Amino acid sequence: METSKRYRFGTWTTELVMILVALLFLVPFYFLFVNSVKSFGDLLTDSAAWPQTFVWSNYARAWSITRFPEALWNSLVVTVVSNLLLVLISSMAAYRMVRYPTRYNRVLFSLFVAAMVIPFQSVMIPLVKVVSTLDLMNSITGLVICYLGFGAPMSIFLFHGFVKGVPVEVEEAATVDGCTPYGVFFRIVYPLMLPMMVTVIILNTLWIWNDYLLPSLVLQKAELRTIPIATYAFFGQYTKQWDLALPALVLGILPVIAFFLAMQKYIIQGIMAGSVKG
């Protein structure tokens, strides 16, 4: 009886702590939403207070000034295409490096790992020169290629570690049954990579969707702006239009929230698949 009471008390305590932690993490979202529907004067007077009047016109103005549908489309294209290519190319490269550990592949993997510690700021100027030379400036394609280059090291590193845990016997059995090397990878190994694919997609989506620096270097035309660049238009040298910037930020994070809600069941399936496989 005492053990049952202690268990219930521990469960309630854990739930209470988790609720408090969740509320703590939701505080920034409260400030973001509450201040996005205030006038500029009310926002500066008391940013923590509940708005006396909801100024929904802020969203309409932010939508119009940022040309949000255009910026949303650009961000979606860049993020989706970059993720698809990163997952496909990185998984194939990592599989080849693990299953064929030649000296060339070991050196290549070491170079990818070393590239993870190189700060982006140190290669900005050479990057702009290379992109300009290849005539990829002001091009969504050029931006996607840049993301492939900068995102491949971490993605290959993660897939490389995951492939080591895939039993070789499964692949050998498929080869005996007549599977080609590509068939072994796409029919046997690729489905087993689901947990790591979800992880790679989530990490790269957070990075690419919120990235400002790389798109600002490659994309100069207004019609090619992604959401972070479009939002930055409200911050000038002498003025900061917080009453419009905050609604733009809310509009920018809504697709990411929808993405995580849609991916939630796949994340759980990935965790279960990984536990069963292990």
Order of alpha helices (4+ residues) and beta strands (2+ residues): alpha-alpha-alpha-alpha-alpha-alpha-alpha-alpha-alpha-alpha-alpha-alpha
